[in-house]
């Protein structure tokens, strides 16, 4: 399953990827089980100097790692190894199943776990990128660093308060606490200082992207610095994705608050704060892009070339006649007409519906300004393609690109992501500990898992700076294990793409259903079974 950078073989439909696979020194060592990465251990030699970063990183300490492990109910705070299966997890699961639980606890824990990941994502820019460019202090980065610093500081304080609330909750019985517990009040208390910071960030992030793009296009030295940073293991997503993370987090807060409101009864003491926080965040929501790009992929460089773009405000769609009637569409934009075909009628209808919705939204916008970047930096965004306007045949030294980017995975696995898929994926990112098992192995390995950008990222522990490996989910099926899998454990779900099979075990019924639901929304190849994915609307109400 391991996909090496630069591998140009035709067998590109399976991915299980080491971070970004670009090492200037020694690569990680690992054992393979039937071609799958297992028991990964990183070589002490890294492709960047971490001594200064580790000293100033606000989240790098062992005590916090142990505390968060304790909150996850999979280990204790006495230093238990977090990279292997915990022997007493069986007893924990059986013990929990005998008592009624308050699902607010698990939603609150999801807020904390995803907040921790978000804080680390902010630090990719605020700590790591700042250190990288600080040696030269390019003007192009000054706005970004100025905007992200107060966000990182404010969310560091929020992480601490969420940790304290969950730690106290655990002391009263965790999900089996007898008295009503609250979490929205913590978020609400942090909103007054956060709102002006977010308003400034939302106002400035387009300018940030434009500055980065112009510098990337016009300054070869900055372009190399930018690319070098993206090859570091800590930059596990394109840099522009980290720039957009604050916008994504606002959507996630809204989704989590709505989940709490669906569970809370009308008299629950946390309901009023939930409603207030949710209403406050609504004013900060941002629209999607309104530009259609059309591209092709070079066999020589394995990169995408942008042939042109169409502002959606002026786009028209028409059904073709003849042999393309079932799978084709004609897209008119300005003086251009594109005839395209999908791989199935279902996929065609999804594209048609998405385009019609996006076109209407673009026409409804009061702001008619269209921001169009040069699209030069493919590796700097999975939404932005490389080599715009250049003849790819002349590219003798192609730049390395992550093969787990959505655009590449969609290409290799012949699938599409709709606007709704994208929005659901942004709203439903998850972080937490899972036990993982390969199809042919007997043991389970405990890993910190982050789901973002239609991909699972695996870490040894929640405080690690970079992932060990990644697994793009598009095309996978998710569901409970079959009887012939002979798992015999509670809360286990199975991921499968062709002959690639992985089993993951959650800590509780709620977290099992949540992982199934969110992964199911990403895979697009879900087994249609009633009990497989529990929709968030099915959460029963608290008796209060």
C-alpha positions in Angstrom: 0.0 0.0 0.0 2.9 2.4 0.5 3.0 5.0 -2.2 6.4 6.5 -2.8 6.9 10.1 -4.0 7.7 10.1 -7.7 6.4 6.6 -8.4 4.9 6.8 -11.9 3.6 3.2 -12.1 0.1 2.6 -13.3 -0.9 1.0 -10.0 -1.9 4.3 -8.4 -5.3 3.4 -6.9 -4.0 2.6 -3.4 -2.5 5.0 -0.9 -1.0 4.6 2.5 1.4 7.5 2.6 4.3 8.6 4.9 3.5 12.2 5.7 4.7 13.9 2.5 7.7 11.6 1.8 10.2 14.3 1.2 13.3 13.8 3.3 16.6 15.6 3.0 18.2 13.2 5.5 17.2 9.7 6.7 13.7 8.6 6.0 11.6 6.9 8.7 12.1 3.2 9.4 9.2 0.9 9.6 8.2 -2.7 9.5 5.8 -3.9 6.8 2.8 -6.2 7.3 1.6 -7.4 3.8 2.8 -4.1 2.4 1.1 -2.0 5.0 3.1 0.4 7.2 3.1 -0.8 10.8 5.0 -0.1 14.0 6.5 3.0 12.5 9.5 4.6 14.2 11.1 7.8 13.1 14.8 8.2 12.6 16.3 10.7 15.0 17.7 12.6 12.0 15.1 15.1 10.7 15.0 17.4 7.7 14.7 20.5 9.9 16.0 21.9 13.2 13.5 21.5 16.0 15.5 22.6 19.0 14.3 26.2 19.0 10.8 25.3 18.0 10.4 22.7 20.8 11.5 25.2 23.4 8.8 27.8 22.4 5.9 25.5 21.3 3.0 26.1 23.7 1.7 22.6 23.4 4.9 20.5 23.7 5.0 18.9 27.1 4.6 15.4 28.4 2.2 16.3 31.2 -0.4 17.5 28.8 0.0 14.4 26.6 -0.7 12.2 29.7 -3.7 14.4 30.7 -5.3 14.1 27.2 -4.7 10.4 27.2 -6.5 10.2 30.5 -9.4 12.3 29.1 -9.7 9.8 26.3 -10.2 7.0 28.8 -7.7 4.8 27.1 -4.8 5.1 29.6 -3.9 6.6 32.9 -1.7 9.5 33.8 1.1 7.3 35.2 3.1 7.2 32.0 1.5 4.3 30.2 2.9 3.7 26.7 0.4 5.3 24.3 1.7 3.6 21.1 0.5 0.1 21.8 -2.8 -1.4 22.9 -3.8 -0.8 26.5 -4.6 -4.1 28.2 -7.5 -2.9 30.3 -9.5 -1.3 27.4 -11.7 -4.4 27.4 -12.7 -3.8 31.0 -13.3 -0.1 30.3 -15.7 -0.8 27.5 -17.6 -3.4 29.4 -17.8 -1.2 32.5 -19.1 1.8 30.5 -21.8 -0.3 28.8 -23.5 -1.1 32.1 -24.2 2.6 33.0 -26.3 5.3 31.3 -24.1 7.9 29.7 -24.5 11.6 29.1 -23.6 12.2 25.4 -22.7 15.8 26.2 -19.5 14.4 27.6 -18.5 12.9 24.2 -19.5 16.1 22.3 -17.5 18.2 24.8 -14.5 15.9 24.3 -14.8 16.2 20.5 -14.7 20.0 21.0 -11.5 19.6 23.0 -9.8 17.1 20.7 -10.5 19.0 17.6 -9.5 22.3 19.3 -6.2 20.7 20.1 -5.7 19.8 16.5 -6.8 23.3 15.4 -4.3 24.9 17.8 -1.5 22.8 16.3 -2.6 23.7 12.8 -2.4 27.4 13.7 1.1 26.7 15.1 2.2 25.4 11.7 2.1 29.0 10.6 2.6 30.8 13.9 5.6 28.8 15.1 7.0 26.7 12.3 6.5 28.9 9.2 7.4 32.0 11.3 10.7 30.3 12.2 11.3 29.3 8.6 10.8 32.8 7.1 11.9 34.7 10.1 15.5 34.3 9.1 14.8 36.5 6.1 11.5 38.2 7.2 10.0 38.5 3.7 7.4 41.3 3.5 5.0 38.9 1.7 4.5 37.0 4.9 4.1 39.9 7.4 0.3 40.2 7.1 -0.2 36.5 7.6 2.0 36.3 10.6 0.4 39.4 12.1 -3.1 38.0 11.7 -2.4 34.5 12.9 -0.5 35.3 16.1 -3.5 36.6 18.2 -5.6 33.7 17.0 -3.0 31.2 18.2 -2.6 32.9 21.5 -6.4 33.1 22.1 -7.0 29.4 21.2 -4.1 28.4 23.4 -6.1 29.8 26.3 -9.3 28.1 25.1 -7.5 24.7 25.0 -6.5 25.2 28.6 -10.0 26.0 29.8 -11.5 23.1 27.8 -8.9 20.7 29.3 -9.8 21.9 32.8 -13.5 21.4 32.2 -13.1 17.9 30.9 -10.6 17.0 33.6 -13.2 18.1 36.3 -15.9 16.2 34.4 -13.8 13.0 34.5 -13.4 13.5 38.2 -17.2 13.4 38.6 -17.6 10.2 36.6 -17.0 11.3 33.0 -19.9 10.3 30.7 -21.6 8.7 33.8 -21.7 11.9 35.9 -25.0 12.2 37.7 -25.4 16.0 37.6 -25.8 18.1 34.5 -22.5 19.3 33.0 -21.9 22.2 30.7 -19.4 23.1 27.9 -21.0 25.9 25.8 -20.4 28.4 28.6 -16.6 27.8 28.1 -16.9 28.7 24.4 -19.2 31.6 25.1 -16.7 33.1 27.6 -14.0 33.1 24.9 -16.1 34.6 22.1 -15.8 38.4 23.1 -12.0 38.5 22.7 -12.1 36.1 19.7 -14.7 37.8 17.6 -12.7 40.9 16.6 -9.7 38.7 15.9 -11.7 36.6 13.5 -13.3 39.6 11.9 -9.9 41.0 11.1 -8.7 37.6 9.9 -11.7 37.1 7.6 -11.2 40.6 6.2 -7.5 40.0 5.5 -7.2 36.4 4.4 -7.9 37.1 0.7 -5.1 39.7 0.7 -2.8 37.1 2.4 -3.5 34.6 -0.3 -2.9 37.2 -3.0 0.4 38.4 -1.5 1.6 34.8 -1.2 0.6 34.0 -4.7 2.2 37.1 -6.2 5.4 36.5 -4.3 5.4 32.8 -5.4 4.9 33.9 -9.0 7.4 36.8 -9.1 10.1 35.8 -6.6 12.0 32.6 -7.4 13.8 32.7 -4.0 10.5 33.0 -2.1 9.0 30.2 -4.3 11.8 27.9 -3.3 11.5 28.9 0.4 7.7 28.2 0.2 8.2 24.8 -1.5 10.9 23.8 1.0 8.6 24.5 3.9 5.8 22.5 2.4 8.2 19.5 2.1 8.7 19.5 5.9 6.9 16.8 7.7 5.1 19.3 10.0 3.4 20.8 7.0 1.2 17.8 6.4 -1.3 19.8 4.2 -0.7 22.5 1.6 0.2 25.8 3.3 -2.9 27.6 1.9 -5.1 25.0 3.6 -3.6 26.1 6.9 -4.4 29.7 6.0 -8.0 28.7 5.5 -8.2 26.6 8.8 -9.7 29.5 10.8 -12.6 29.7 8.4 -13.1 26.0 8.7 -13.1 26.1 12.4 -16.0 28.6 12.6 -18.1 26.1 10.6 -17.0 23.3 13.0 -18.0 25.3 16.0 -21.4 25.9 14.5 -21.8 22.2 13.7 -20.8 21.1 17.2 -23.1 23.6 18.9 -26.0 22.4 16.8 -25.2 18.8 17.8 -25.4 19.9 21.5 -28.7 21.7 20.9 -30.2 18.6 19.3 -29.3 16.6 22.4 -30.2 19.1 25.1 -33.7 19.2 26.5 -35.5 22.6 26.7 -34.5 23.1 30.4 -30.9 22.0 30.2 -28.7 24.6 31.9 -26.2 24.7 29.0 -28.9 25.3 26.3 -29.1 29.1 26.6 -25.3 29.5 26.3 -25.4 27.1 23.3 -28.0 29.2 21.5 -26.2 32.5 22.2 -22.8 31.1 21.0 -24.4 29.7 17.9 -26.2 32.9 17.0 -23.0 34.9 17.5 -21.0 32.7 15.1 -23.6 32.9 12.3 -22.5 36.4 11.3 -18.9 35.2 10.6 -19.8 32.5 7.9 -18.0 32.8 4.5 -19.2 31.7 1.0 -17.4 29.3 -1.3 -15.4 30.2 -4.4 -17.3 31.2 -7.6 -14.7 30.3 -10.3 -14.7 27.2 -12.4 -11.3 25.9 -13.5 -10.6 23.4 -16.3 -7.4 21.5 -16.3 -5.5 18.5 -17.6 -2.8 16.2 -16.2 0.6 15.8 -17.7 2.0 12.3 -17.9 5.5 13.7 -18.0 5.3 15.7 -14.7 2.2 14.2 -13.0 1.1 17.8 -12.4 -2.1 19.5 -13.5 -2.1 22.3 -16.1 -4.8 25.0 -15.9 -6.1 25.8 -19.3 -8.5 28.5 -18.2 -11.2 29.7 -15.8 -14.8 30.8 -16.0 -16.4 33.2 -13.5 -19.6 31.3 -12.5 -21.8 34.5 -12.7 -21.7 34.3 -16.5 -21.8 30.5 -17.0 -24.6 28.6 -18.7 -25.1 24.8 -18.9 -26.7 22.9 -21.7 -27.5 19.2 -22.3 -25.8 17.8 -25.4 -27.4 15.6 -28.0 -26.3 12.4 -29.5 -23.9 10.0 -27.9 -23.0 12.4 -25.1 -26.6 12.9 -24.0 -26.4 10.5 -21.1 -23.1 11.5 -19.6 -22.2 14.9 -21.1 -22.6 18.6 -20.4 -21.8 21.7 -22.4 -20.6 24.6 -20.3 -20.6 28.1 -21.8 -18.5 30.9 -20.3 -17.9 34.1 -22.2 -16.8 33.2 -25.8 -15.8 29.6 -24.8 -17.7 26.4 -24.8 -16.5 23.2 -23.0 -18.0 19.8 -23.7 -17.3 17.5 -20.8 -18.4 13.9 -19.9 -18.7 12.2 -16.5 -18.0 8.5 -15.9 -21.7 7.8 -15.0 -25.1 9.4 -15.2 -25.2 9.7 -11.4 -21.9 11.6 -11.4 -23.1 13.8 -14.3 -26.2 14.8 -12.3 -24.1 15.6 -9.2 -21.9 17.9 -11.3 -24.9 19.5 -13.0 -26.7 20.2 -9.7 -23.5 21.6 -8.1 -22.8 23.9 -11.0 -26.4 25.1 -11.1 -26.4 25.9 -7.4 -23.0 27.6 -7.6 -24.0 29.7 -10.6 -27.1 30.9 -8.8 -25.2 31.7 -5.6 -22.7 33.7 -7.7 -25.4 35.7 -9.4 -27.1 36.4 -6.0 -23.9 37.9 -4.5 -23.9 41.6 -4.1 -20.1 41.8 -4.3 -19.3 41.4 -8.0 -15.5 41.5 -7.5 -13.8 38.3 -8.7 -10.5 37.4 -7.1 -8.5 35.2 -9.5 -5.0 34.1 -8.5 -2.3 33.1 -10.9 -2.8 29.4 -10.1 1.0 28.9 -10.4 1.5 27.1 -7.0 0.0 23.6 -7.3 1.9 22.1 -4.4 0.8 25.1 -2.3 -2.9 24.2 -2.6 -5.0 21.2 -3.6 -7.4 23.8 -5.0 -4.7 25.7 -7.1 -3.0 24.0 -10.0 0.6 24.4 -11.1 2.2 25.6 -14.4 -0.6 27.9 -15.5 -0.1 28.9 -19.1 3.2 27.0 -19.4 3.8 24.1 -21.8 4.2 21.2 -19.4 6.3 19.3 -22.1 9.1 21.8 -21.4 9.2 21.0 -17.7 12.4 19.1 -17.2 12.5 19.2 -13.4 9.0 18.7 -12.0 8.3 19.8 -8.5 7.4 17.0 -6.0 3.7 17.0 -5.0 1.8 15.1 -2.3 -0.1 12.2 -3.9 -2.7 12.3 -1.1 -4.1 15.7 -2.2 -7.8 15.5 -3.1 -7.1 16.4 -6.8 -4.7 13.5 -7.2 -6.8 11.0 -5.3 -9.9 12.0 -7.4 -7.9 11.5 -10.5 -6.4 8.1 -9.6 -9.6 6.7 -8.2 -11.9 8.2 -10.8 -14.2 9.9 -8.4 -15.6 13.4 -7.8 -16.2 15.6 -4.7 -19.4 17.7 -4.7 -19.8 21.0 -3.1 -22.0 19.4 -0.4 -19.3 16.7 0.1 -16.7 19.5 0.6 -18.9 21.4 3.1 -19.7 18.3 5.1 -16.0 17.4 5.2 -15.1 20.9 6.4 -17.8 20.9 9.1 -17.0 17.4 10.4 -13.3 17.0 11.2 -12.4 14.6 13.9 -9.5 13.9 16.2 -9.0 11.3 18.9 -7.4 8.0 19.8 -8.3 4.8 17.9 -6.9 1.3 18.0 -5.8 0.1 14.5 -5.4 -3.4 13.2 -4.4 -4.7 9.8 -6.3 -7.5 8.1 -3.6 -10.1 8.7 -2.2 -9.0 12.0 -3.3 -10.1 15.5 -2.3 -7.0 17.6 -3.9 -3.6 17.8 -1.9 -0.4 17.7 -3.0 2.8 19.5 -2.7 5.9 17.4 -3.9 9.5 17.6 -6.0 9.9 14.4 -6.9 13.2 12.7 -9.6 13.2 9.9 -9.3 16.3 7.7 -9.4 16.9 3.9 -10.9 13.5 3.1 -7.9 11.8 4.7 -6.9 10.1 7.9 -3.6 11.2 9.4 -1.9 8.9 12.0 0.3 10.1 14.9 2.0 8.2 17.7 0.5 10.6 20.3 -1.7 13.7 20.4 1.2 16.0 21.0 3.4 14.9 18.1 4.2 17.6 15.6 3.7 15.6 12.5 1.9 12.5 11.3 3.6 9.2 10.6 1.4 8.2 7.7 -1.9 9.1 6.0 -4.8 7.3 4.3 -6.9 9.1 1.7 -10.5 7.9 2.1 -12.1 8.6 -1.2 -13.3 5.4 -2.7 -13.2 3.4 0.5 -16.2 1.7 2.1 -16.8 1.9 5.8 -19.0 -0.4 7.9 -19.0 -2.9 10.7 -16.7 -6.0 10.3 -18.2 -9.1 8.7 -18.6 -12.3 10.7 -15.8 -13.9 8.6 -13.4 -11.1 9.8 -13.6 -12.8 13.2 -12.9 -9.5 15.1 -14.9 -10.3 18.2 -14.6 -6.8 19.7 -17.0 -4.0 20.4 -17.0 -0.7 18.6 -14.9 -1.8 15.6 -15.4 -0.4 12.1 -13.8 -1.7 8.9 -12.3 0.4 6.0 -11.8 -1.3 2.7 -10.7 -0.3 -0.8 -10.3 -3.2 -3.2 -8.1 -5.6 -1.2 -6.8 -3.0 1.3 -8.5 -3.6 4.6 -8.1 -1.8 8.0 -9.9 -2.2 11.3 -10.3 0.6 13.8 -11.7 0.4 17.3 -13.3 3.3 19.2 -13.7 3.7 23.0 -17.5 3.9 23.2 -20.7 3.5 21.2 -21.0 7.2 20.7 -17.5 7.7 19.3 -17.9 4.6 17.2 -21.0 6.0 15.6 -19.4 9.4 15.2 -16.3 8.0 13.4 -18.6 5.9 11.2 -20.8 8.9 10.3 -17.9 11.3 9.5 -15.8 8.8 7.6 -18.9 7.7 5.8 -19.5 11.2 4.6 -15.9 11.2 3.1 -15.7 7.8 1.5 -18.5 8.2 -1.1 -18.8 4.4 -1.3 -20.9 3.7 1.7 -22.5 0.3 2.3 -26.3 1.0 2.5 -27.1 -0.5 5.9 -29.4 1.1 8.5 -27.2 0.4 11.4 -24.0 1.3 9.8 -24.0 5.1 10.1 -26.0 6.9 12.7 -27.1 10.3 11.4 -26.4 13.2 13.8 -30.2 14.0 13.8 -30.9 10.7 15.4 -29.2 11.7 18.7 -31.8 11.3 21.3 -32.6 14.2 23.6 -31.4 14.5 27.1 -34.2 14.0 29.7 -33.6 17.5 30.9 
